């Protein structure tokens, strides 16, 4: 028996660690059956949010149903993994505990504690590389350093061979549901502080059950107002297939236009690991091969490759976080004098509400509130507006996204926010500042996206929407009296931002 610990890999297919635990990857006769478990860790929940807990529970429900269709089930436990996993291993008479690595600082600290706890009770453990195509130490500069410039990282990333999807375990390679129920009964409510006595003991009473998922309220969270979208492997595969059937072949041309629906919307599925990255990449390669033989535009392969770059960006930021865990709260790029952020609380609050008087910004912030999602181009626009127009510390934005995005990923979100704030690796130069009105007119010319999320503007002509900052108070009142005037003047704030960054660089802002 092997205990497989699910974390950010809520799937049975293309799961490297699960395949190893079940003996599927190598057909090892002495491996398996695999007993799957998910542990609600209080230390991780401390960093969670209503939308992400809801989305996590939906993903776990889909995973549980998949296991049940195979005659197995999902062990669900609550408590410190250092206490829970040794007790479950004992109850199952498991030879080892297997999991897939996560690369954040919090995850690495947690896993180190679990390794020590299992060593203390003489249970073997095994960790696998699974979350990204190339682990964070695999691609380095010729000098042996981690990359800090994406374009150079991409060149090596695209040239490296990619592993095939890991095989899904057979039904016979999974632990029987009755056996799992017996193990859960043996652990439920049992004091496991002795499991890590070598580390001074753990004050924990692990609770385990089979298939019984807690509610958000059980975990100390509320049901979100936002629609967090579908979850699970079947939904992920359907979304990927639909995207690769048509939209991907115009990806480079249309992905920046939020009203077009030209993006994959796979981010949440990848964040929770409901589809394996090897499976997703293999599907893009298949689409590229088919495009070369079908009646597709000549640039179809290049369009698919443009989407593959999004997978590479995900891995680039993963290796940045892996080698620089402090960037979660600290600037990757430090300025000589430090940045003197304005941090006006009323302006930040208006930005969060989507009431800045800049239509494309407000549409994005309201989409976030309604759908726990925001289009990628709009993410860049709202981030630039917060940091360069409101002169607010990027950490305000990062925290808000972490609270409201269902697809929040520490590496990606941190990388994106620091890029916008010109504090990150390979970041936007400080003197390149998005004009929110120009961005809205360029990428939402007919204001379709804006009108979808800003109902006050639905009866207003697109030209007036894009000229909102230039209208007189009377013109605004006649066009859309319920929609606010711009809270700041972009041109003035642009000059203030340039001066702020120059001072941070130790330069004379007047030169």
C-alpha positions in Angstrom: 0.0 0.0 0.0 1.2 3.5 -0.9 -0.4 6.7 0.4 -0.6 9.4 -2.2 -0.9 13.0 -0.9 -2.8 15.2 -3.3 -2.0 18.9 -3.2 -2.1 21.1 -6.3 -2.7 18.1 -8.5 -6.4 17.2 -8.3 -6.4 14.6 -11.1 -5.7 11.0 -11.7 -4.4 11.3 -15.3 -0.9 12.7 -16.1 -0.1 12.7 -12.4 3.6 11.7 -12.0 3.5 11.0 -8.3 0.2 9.0 -8.4 1.5 6.9 -11.3 4.6 6.1 -9.3 2.6 5.3 -6.1 0.3 3.0 -8.1 3.2 1.3 -9.8 1.8 2.5 -13.2 4.8 4.4 -14.4 7.3 1.5 -14.2 4.9 -1.5 -13.7 6.7 -2.2 -10.5 5.0 -5.3 -8.9 5.9 -4.1 -5.4 4.2 -0.7 -5.7 0.6 0.1 -5.1 -2.3 0.1 -4.6 -2.4 3.8 -4.1 -4.5 5.3 -1.4 -5.3 9.0 -2.3 -5.6 11.6 0.4 -6.1 15.4 0.6 -5.3 17.2 3.8 -6.8 20.6 4.7 -3.8 22.2 6.3 -4.5 25.1 8.7 -1.2 26.7 7.8 -2.2 26.8 4.1 -5.8 27.9 4.8 -4.3 30.9 6.6 -3.4 32.2 3.2 -6.6 31.1 1.4 -9.7 33.1 0.4 -13.5 32.5 0.0 -13.3 32.1 -3.8 -10.2 29.8 -3.7 -11.7 27.6 -1.0 -14.9 27.3 -3.0 -13.0 26.5 -6.2 -10.8 24.0 -4.3 -13.8 22.2 -2.9 -15.3 22.0 -6.3 -12.1 20.5 -7.7 -12.0 18.0 -4.9 -15.6 16.9 -5.5 -14.8 16.2 -9.1 -11.7 14.2 -8.1 -13.6 12.3 -5.5 -16.3 11.4 -8.1 -13.5 10.2 -10.5 -12.1 7.9 -7.8 -15.5 6.6 -6.9 -16.2 5.6 -10.5 -13.0 3.5 -10.3 -14.1 1.7 -7.1 -11.9 3.7 -4.9 -12.4 7.0 -3.0 -10.6 10.0 -1.7 -9.5 10.2 1.9 -10.1 13.7 3.2 -8.4 14.8 6.4 -8.1 18.0 8.4 -5.1 19.0 10.5 -1.4 19.4 10.4 0.0 17.1 7.7 3.0 16.3 10.0 0.4 14.7 12.3 -2.1 13.4 9.8 0.1 11.6 7.3 2.1 9.4 9.7 -1.2 8.3 11.4 -2.8 7.5 8.0 0.3 5.6 6.9 0.1 3.6 10.0 -3.6 2.9 9.7 -3.1 1.8 6.0 0.1 -0.1 6.8 1.5 2.0 3.9 5.1 1.5 3.0 5.6 5.0 1.9 3.9 8.4 1.4 4.3 9.9 -2.1 3.6 13.4 -3.3 4.4 15.9 -6.1 6.6 18.8 -5.3 5.4 22.4 -4.9 7.9 25.1 -5.3 6.7 28.0 -3.0 8.6 28.8 0.2 5.6 27.8 2.3 5.2 24.5 0.5 8.9 23.6 0.9 8.8 24.3 4.6 5.7 22.2 5.0 7.2 19.3 3.0 10.4 19.4 5.1 8.3 19.1 8.2 6.4 16.1 6.8 9.6 14.4 5.8 10.9 14.7 9.4 7.6 13.4 10.8 7.7 10.4 8.5 11.3 9.7 9.3 10.4 9.7 13.0 8.0 6.8 12.5 10.1 5.0 10.0 7.8 5.5 7.0 9.5 6.0 3.6 8.6 9.1 1.5 9.0 10.1 -2.1 8.5 13.4 -3.9 8.2 13.8 -7.7 8.5 16.6 -10.2 5.1 17.2 -11.8 3.7 20.7 -11.7 5.7 22.2 -14.5 7.4 20.7 -17.6 10.9 21.7 -16.4 11.7 21.9 -12.8 12.9 25.2 -11.5 16.6 24.2 -11.4 16.6 22.6 -14.9 17.1 25.7 -17.1 19.9 28.0 -16.2 22.2 30.5 -17.9 25.5 29.3 -19.4 27.1 30.7 -16.2 24.8 28.4 -14.1 22.5 31.1 -12.7 18.7 31.2 -12.8 17.3 33.3 -15.6 16.0 36.7 -14.9 15.1 37.6 -18.6 12.2 35.7 -20.1 13.3 35.8 -23.7 16.5 33.9 -23.0 14.7 31.5 -20.8 12.1 30.8 -23.5 14.8 29.9 -26.1 16.1 27.1 -23.9 12.6 26.1 -22.7 11.3 25.6 -26.2 14.4 23.6 -27.2 14.2 21.2 -24.3 12.5 17.8 -24.7 9.1 17.6 -22.9 8.1 14.5 -21.0 5.1 12.5 -22.2 1.9 12.6 -20.1 2.1 10.1 -17.2 -0.2 7.1 -17.5 -3.3 7.1 -15.3 -3.5 4.2 -12.8 -5.8 1.3 -13.5 -8.8 0.7 -11.2 -6.9 -2.2 -9.7 -4.0 0.0 -8.8 -6.1 2.2 -6.5 -7.0 1.3 -2.9 -10.4 -0.2 -2.3 -13.0 2.2 -0.9 -13.7 -0.1 2.1 -10.0 -0.2 3.0 -9.9 3.6 2.9 -13.0 3.9 5.1 -11.3 1.6 7.7 -8.2 3.8 7.7 -10.3 6.9 8.2 -12.1 5.4 11.1 -8.8 4.5 12.7 -7.4 8.1 12.5 -10.6 10.2 13.0 -10.1 12.2 16.2 -6.9 10.4 17.2 -4.3 12.4 19.0 -1.2 12.3 16.8 1.1 14.5 18.7 3.5 11.6 19.2 4.0 11.3 15.4 6.4 14.2 15.5 7.7 13.9 19.0 11.2 14.3 17.7 10.3 17.9 16.9 8.8 18.7 20.2 5.3 17.4 19.5 2.4 18.7 17.5 -0.7 19.9 19.1 -3.1 18.4 16.6 -6.1 16.1 16.5 -6.4 14.9 12.9 -9.8 14.2 11.5 -10.1 11.9 8.5 -13.1 10.7 6.5 -13.7 9.1 3.1 -15.3 11.4 0.6 -16.8 13.7 3.1 -15.9 17.2 2.0 -16.2 20.1 4.5 -18.2 23.2 3.6 -16.5 26.6 3.3 -18.1 27.5 6.7 -16.5 24.4 8.3 -13.1 25.7 7.2 -13.9 29.3 8.4 -14.8 30.8 5.0 -17.9 32.2 3.4 -19.6 31.2 0.1 -18.3 33.8 -2.4 -20.6 36.0 -4.4 -18.5 35.4 -7.5 -19.2 32.5 -9.9 -15.9 30.6 -9.7 -16.6 28.5 -12.9 -16.4 24.8 -13.6 -13.9 22.5 -12.0 -12.4 19.1 -12.6 -10.5 17.2 -15.2 -13.4 16.6 -17.5 -14.2 20.3 -17.6 -10.5 21.2 -18.2 -10.3 18.8 -21.1 -13.4 20.2 -22.6 -12.1 23.7 -22.3 -8.8 22.8 -23.8 -10.3 20.9 -26.7 -12.6 23.8 -27.5 -9.8 26.3 -27.4 -7.5 24.1 -29.6 -10.3 23.5 -32.1 -10.4 27.1 -33.3 -9.4 30.0 -31.1 -5.8 29.0 -30.7 -5.2 29.6 -34.5 -5.9 33.3 -34.0 -4.3 33.5 -30.5 -1.6 36.1 -31.2 -4.0 38.3 -33.1 -7.0 38.2 -30.8 -5.9 37.3 -27.3 -5.5 40.9 -26.2 -9.1 41.8 -27.0 -11.2 40.9 -23.9 -14.5 40.9 -25.8 -13.3 38.2 -28.2 -13.1 35.3 -25.8 -9.9 34.2 -27.5 -8.0 33.1 -24.5 -7.9 29.5 -23.1 -9.4 30.2 -19.7 -7.3 27.2 -18.5 -5.5 29.1 -15.7 -7.7 27.8 -12.8 -7.5 24.3 -14.1 -3.7 24.5 -14.2 -3.5 26.2 -10.8 -5.4 23.3 -9.1 -3.7 20.7 -11.3 -7.0 19.4 -12.7 -5.2 18.9 -16.0 -1.6 17.9 -16.3 0.8 20.3 -17.9 2.3 17.5 -20.0 -1.2 16.6 -21.3 -1.9 20.2 -22.1 1.4 20.7 -23.9 1.0 17.4 -25.9 -2.4 18.6 -27.0 -0.9 21.9 -28.3 1.7 19.9 -30.2 -1.0 17.8 -31.7 -3.0 20.9 -32.7 0.2 22.3 -34.3 0.8 19.2 -36.3 -2.8 19.1 -37.5 -2.7 22.7 -38.5 0.2 22.1 -40.8 -1.9 19.5 -42.7 -5.3 21.2 -42.5 -6.5 24.2 -44.4 -5.4 26.6 -41.7 -3.7 29.9 -42.2 0.0 29.7 -42.9 0.9 31.2 -39.5 -1.2 28.6 -37.6 1.8 26.9 -36.1 3.2 30.2 -34.9 -0.2 31.0 -33.3 0.0 27.7 -31.3 3.5 28.5 -30.3 2.4 31.9 -29.0 0.1 30.0 -26.6 2.9 27.7 -25.6 4.8 30.8 -24.5 2.1 31.3 -21.9 3.1 27.9 -20.4 6.7 29.0 -20.5 5.9 32.2 -18.7 4.2 30.2 -16.0 7.4 28.2 -15.6 9.7 31.2 -15.8 7.9 32.8 -12.8 7.9 29.5 -11.0 11.7 29.4 -11.2 11.9 33.0 -10.1 9.9 32.3 -7.0 11.8 29.1 -6.3 15.1 30.8 -6.3 13.8 34.0 -4.7 11.0 33.1 -2.2 11.3 36.6 -0.6 9.7 38.2 -3.7 6.2 37.3 -2.3 6.5 40.4 -0.1 9.7 42.1 -1.3 10.7 43.8 -4.5 12.8 41.6 -6.8 14.5 44.7 -8.1 15.5 47.2 -5.3 15.8 50.9 -6.1 18.7 52.9 -4.6 16.4 55.2 -2.6 13.3 53.1 -2.4 10.0 54.0 -4.0 7.9 56.5 -2.1 4.4 55.2 -2.9 1.5 57.5 -2.5 -0.9 54.8 -1.1 -4.0 57.0 -0.9 -6.6 54.7 0.8 -9.6 56.3 -0.9 -8.1 56.0 -4.3 -7.2 52.3 -3.7 -10.7 51.6 -2.4 -12.2 53.2 -5.6 -9.9 51.0 -7.7 -11.1 47.9 -5.8 -14.7 48.8 -6.3 -14.3 49.5 -10.0 -15.2 53.2 -9.6 -12.2 55.0 -10.9 -13.9 56.8 -13.8 -11.6 54.9 -16.2 -14.0 52.5 -18.0 -11.6 49.7 -19.0 -10.1 49.7 -15.5 -13.5 49.5 -13.8 -14.7 46.8 -16.2 -11.8 44.6 -15.2 -12.2 45.2 -11.5 -15.9 44.3 -11.7 -15.3 41.2 -13.8 -12.9 40.2 -11.0 -15.7 40.7 -8.5 -18.3 38.8 -10.5 -16.3 36.0 -12.0 -13.2 35.6 -9.8 -11.4 36.0 -13.0 -10.0 38.8 -15.2 -8.8 38.9 -18.8 -5.0 38.9 -19.0 -4.6 42.2 -21.0 -7.0 43.9 -18.5 -4.9 42.5 -15.6 -2.0 44.5 -17.0 -4.1 47.6 -17.5 -5.5 47.6 -13.9 -2.1 46.8 -12.5 -0.5 49.7 -14.3 -3.3 52.0 -13.3 -2.8 51.1 -9.6 0.9 51.5 -9.6 1.5 54.2 -12.1 -1.7 56.3 -12.0 -2.6 55.9 -8.3 1.1 55.5 -7.3 0.1 52.7 -5.0 2.4 49.9 -3.8 1.9 46.8 -6.0 1.4 44.7 -2.8 -2.1 46.3 -2.4 -3.0 44.9 -5.8 -1.3 41.6 -5.3 -3.3 41.1 -2.0 -6.5 42.0 -3.7 -6.0 39.6 -6.5 -5.0 36.9 -4.1 -8.3 37.4 -2.3 -10.5 37.5 -5.4 -9.0 35.4 -8.1 -10.0 31.8 -8.3 -6.8 31.1 -10.4 -4.5 32.9 -8.0 -1.0 31.5 -8.4 1.7 32.9 -6.1 4.4 32.8 -8.8 2.4 34.1 -11.7 0.5 36.8 -9.8 3.6 38.1 -8.0 5.5 38.1 -11.3 2.8 40.0 -13.1 2.4 42.6 -10.4 6.1 43.2 -10.1 6.3 43.4 -13.8 3.7 46.2 -13.9 5.3 48.0 -11.0 8.7 47.9 -12.7 10.1 46.2 -9.6 10.3 42.6 -10.9 12.4 40.4 -13.1 12.4 41.4 -16.8 9.9 44.1 -15.7 8.2 46.8 -17.7 10.6 49.8 -17.7 9.4 52.4 -15.2 9.0 55.1 -18.0 6.6 52.9 -20.0 3.2 53.7 -18.5 -0.1 52.4 -19.9 -2.6 55.1 -20.8 -5.9 53.5 -19.7 -8.0 55.4 -22.2 -5.8 54.5 -25.1 -5.7 50.9 -23.9 -9.5 50.8 -23.7 -9.9 52.3 -27.2 -7.3 50.0 -28.7 -8.4 46.7 -27.2 -12.1 47.3 -26.8 -12.9 49.7 -29.6 -16.7 49.1 -29.5 -16.7 49.0 -25.7 -18.3 45.6 -25.7 -16.3 44.4 -22.7 -16.7 47.7 -20.9 -20.5 47.6 -21.3 -20.8 44.0 -20.2 -19.3 44.8 -16.8 -20.2 48.5 -16.4 -24.0 48.7 -16.8 -24.0 52.4 -16.2 -22.4 52.8 -19.6 -24.5 50.4 -21.7 -26.5 53.1 -23.3 -23.5 55.3 -24.1 -21.7 55.4 -27.5 -18.3 53.9 -27.6 -16.7 57.1 -28.7 -18.0 58.9 -25.6 -16.8 56.1 -23.4 -13.3 56.3 -24.7 -13.4 60.1 -24.3 -14.8 60.0 -20.8 -11.7 61.7 -19.3 -12.1 64.6 -21.7 -15.9 65.2 -21.2 -17.2 68.1 -19.2 -19.2 67.4 -16.0 -22.4 68.3 -17.9 -21.6 65.9 -20.8 -20.9 63.1 -18.3 -24.1 63.8 -16.4 -26.1 63.7 -19.7 -24.4 60.5 -20.9 -24.3 58.4 -17.8 -25.1 60.2 -14.5 -24.5 57.1 -12.4 -20.9 56.6 -13.6 -18.2 58.5 -11.8 -15.8 61.1 -13.2 -12.1 60.1 -13.4 -10.6 60.2 -9.9 -7.2 61.3 -11.1 -5.8 63.0 -14.2 -3.7 60.4 -16.1 -1.4 63.0 -17.6 -0.6 64.6 -14.3 -0.1 61.3 -12.5 2.1 60.0 -15.3 4.5 62.9 -14.7 4.3 62.2 -10.9 5.1 58.5 -11.5 8.1 59.4 -13.6 9.4 61.7 -10.9 8.7 59.1 -8.2 10.8 56.5 -10.0 13.6 58.9 -10.8 13.9 59.8 -7.1 13.9 56.1 -6.3 16.8 55.6 -8.7 18.7 58.5 -7.1 18.2 60.8 -10.1 17.0 64.3 -10.3 13.3 64.2 -11.2 13.5 67.5 -13.0 16.1 66.3 -15.5 
